[in-house]
Amino acid sequence: MGDGPPTLWEWFARNWQTGRVGSISDLLGDHLLMSLVPIVAGLVLALPLGLASVRWRWLYQPTSGVFNVIYALPSLPVFMLLISVTGLSPVTVIIPLTFYAMAVLIPAVVDGLGSVPDHVRQSAVAMGFTPLRRLVQVELPIAAPVVLGGLRVVAVSSISLVSVGALIGQGGLGMLFTRAYQNPFLPPVIVGIVLIVLLALVVDGLLVLCQRLLTPWVRARGTS
Amino acid sequence: MITFDAVTKRYPDGTTAVDRLSLEAPTGEITVFVGPSGCGKTTSLRMINRMIDATEGKILLDGEPVQGIDPPTLRRGIGYVIQQAGLFPHRKIVDNVATVPFLLGWSRKKARDRAMELLERVGLDLSLAERYPFQLSGGQQQRVGVARALAADPPVLLMDEPFSAVDPVVRTSLQDELLRLQAELNKTIIFVTHDIDEAIKLGDRVAVLRVGGQLAQLAAPKTLLSEPADDFVREFLGRDRGIRRLQFVPTAGLPLRTDLTVPEGHDGTADEPWLLAVTPDDRPVGWISKDRPGQLEQFGTFLYGQDPLRSALDAALLSPSGHAVAVDETGQVAGVLTRKALDQAMMEAADG
């Protein structure tokens, strides 16, 4: 360790756990919180809305329209706008990301339920399933692969989008980028990018694992 | 017994799918609904388990109107088989079969044991039990569909074109399997098809429906072929109605000649133009013609007393001798049905 600038690894080791606010491990924790909460909340909210859109077909167009418009809004001004309501807190990042997640997941739920073959639904009715039981035991399990596919997209995009929150001081690992902006010094940027990509890969991997465990019957494409 | 009492299904747009249908499907028999598309056969079937509700009239299940029974409860007591089997892709075969027992609240073990028993019964290898539907062939899936419909031992079975999506060879074996099962189980079965041959093969009684949902004729297959009610039924039955009627004429009691069989290697010298060569244990080898003594000609056989006259005619047409070889269950020659005796039998069949 000479007098020159620290190497990437030295910088990372020194800043991982500093005991002060803003150490890399803290940022990683914030990042996880601000990306995972929207993924879970998005799914929990998209399920009933998706189900309602299937049950009452006329509801689907307006619902998906509204969420598409929200999805089209640039995240930064939305964050700014929300500051007046929720202040400079993680909630300000979590709320828009939840809406973005819903914009992807509502169609996924609708398409997933649409992927249930008609003869399968008919035979469930004919065998005496009540509507609720049919939904829980037949339709949702068959919709699961499509919904999980949407969830993977949402997971990766949420993890990546959290960093924009850095501009309002709530960006998780994204904070490493704003520091570099103030002081042209490369290691934080590289560490930030690598950690965000790693985080996305790990979460995506976990979802793929879930998919394997939950839907062992999806081995061949295009079979019913 | 299932009773249709002046049942009508009319849709809000004014189309009538079923028009004052009245008929009885007797307990323990197969009643086939057959007709061209748009004749309301599937609609009629689905009104029995209330997947569609009748607009007017009553459907009675052993005297009780189905309209008064809560649909899920009603349906759990009625087996249902559809065209693409409708298996649940996310459940293993054994759990697919155990669906209705699960719904009825049976214990997991009891339901699965019952499912295994049924898989065996419909002729499926038990190693398939732990697979998923997509790993099975169409014919196997359809067998699973039948096993699933039978799982809770319902007295009534509804079958909606169950075999029309599989190839003809598999279809024939599934039909034979159904008849074999029905001989053991004696269910009250309503079977919907657009294939008149299937209707005639499977039905104890066949209801022919015309477009607009009216009953054109309800009769046993034999009567249907010999006495079609009107031109519509006649046309629907198709061209080989005469030949198909022979399906219902028995061969028991037909006179057989037993003096035409000779041992293998016979030189063919006799007064008869054709002699049947047989092995020492009486199995047919071929016909010997008086004109070409050194040569064996093809032969056709039918199971005497069990196969219908149609099979005997087919056997006769397969051989240049024009005679049919009657065999018993062990494959031994019982005698020869000559062309002359066959002509006589067909003449009698045509009379009555």
Interface residues (C-beta under 8 A of the other chain):
Chain A: P117 H119 V120 Q122 S123 A124 V125 A126 M127 G128 F129 T130 R133 V138 P141 I142 A144 T215 P216 W217 R219 A220 T223 S224
Chain B: N49 M51 P71 P72 T73 L74 R75 R76 I78 Y80 I82 Q83 Q84 A85 G86 L87 F88 P89 H90 R91 T99 V100 L103 Y132 P133 F134 G145 R148 L158
